[in-house]
Amino acid sequence: MSREFTSRLCCAAFAWIAAAVVLLGVGSRELSAQETYRMRIVHAYPEHTQHGRNMDFFKEKVESYTDGRVEVTVYPNAELGPITQEVSMVLAGTVEASYNIGGVVEAVDPSEAIWNVPFLLKVAPGQGEHMRRVMYDETIQGILSERQAARGLKRLGHVPTLTGFMIVSNNVRPIETLEDIKGLRIRHPGGLLGELYIRALGASPMTVTGAEVPVALQQGVVDGLVTTPVHYHDARWHTKYMTLPFYAGYGQPFLASLRWWNSLPPDIQEIIETRVMPETMEFADKSVMDLENRYIEEMQRDPYNVQISWLSAEEMERFAAEVRDQAIERFVEAVGPQGQEMIDQVNLLGQDITIER
């Protein structure tokens, strides 16, 4: 065999191998592009509540925008375990994400309590501009994301089911002044500041699970509760009296496993962050705005007959004076220097906002 022939044969073989490598590489990329990723989401609320509606919307958008490359399964109503265990399930890899509440996540990261520092956010039924500004603020969300990433969590965003928490609802008497709330036994949803809010106003804070609230109200174990009007009406937790506007917002964090998130291709991460999450947050916010005013009108009629009163501006300031500074001090102590930075930023974002009846 001549040297020339051998050389040509080697060149041809090399060219064939190179072409095969390129083709295999293209095939590999195409296969990778079509790989399916699983996203299991847990939350503790029935499918018909705003929690359920928000996750149905998220699932639809993710699967649509990724052409089915991400398969989303939602486990509502605490099907896989109690709400207090959801973050642990995410960190352990049992599920990929949890759509939780601030009172639970505060145990992992106390900065989540920024939403429910009493009388810090200026919010009322259908008046959620201050909440929206905080939802999208780079400073606030940057701090939350950084702190939660250090704990192994990817913060996807704040997906509201409420604008805020009512001053109080109860079965004993209308609450129109600070003195009216004193001595009542009031259920709160837990967290860093719920107990402080109620105790500072002279009432007795009670912890009762959501499933036990109807019986606790019926049997007089508690006189009333603080919650959002949307969940109050969805869950049929109706009492004789309700007092508005709102004393605080509340955290609705949507958290994923950071390890799982980092395993996703960059294009899927971009789809979720820049398309799905903004649309989900907008859907949730608009839904809440529509529902709050409609529900408040509805619950005053038969068969619910909830009597609603509204604190005057003067009484709101009396309530705030009793609790706001204490709550800010506790928040900053728990969070550290970033806590004061967050407080200052929330105040800045709300300085031109007033609440109207």
Order of alpha helices (4+ residues) and beta strands (2+ residues): alpha-beta-alpha-beta-alpha-beta-alpha-alpha-alpha-beta-beta-alpha-beta-alpha-beta-alpha-beta-alpha-beta-beta-alpha-alpha-alpha-beta-alpha-alpha
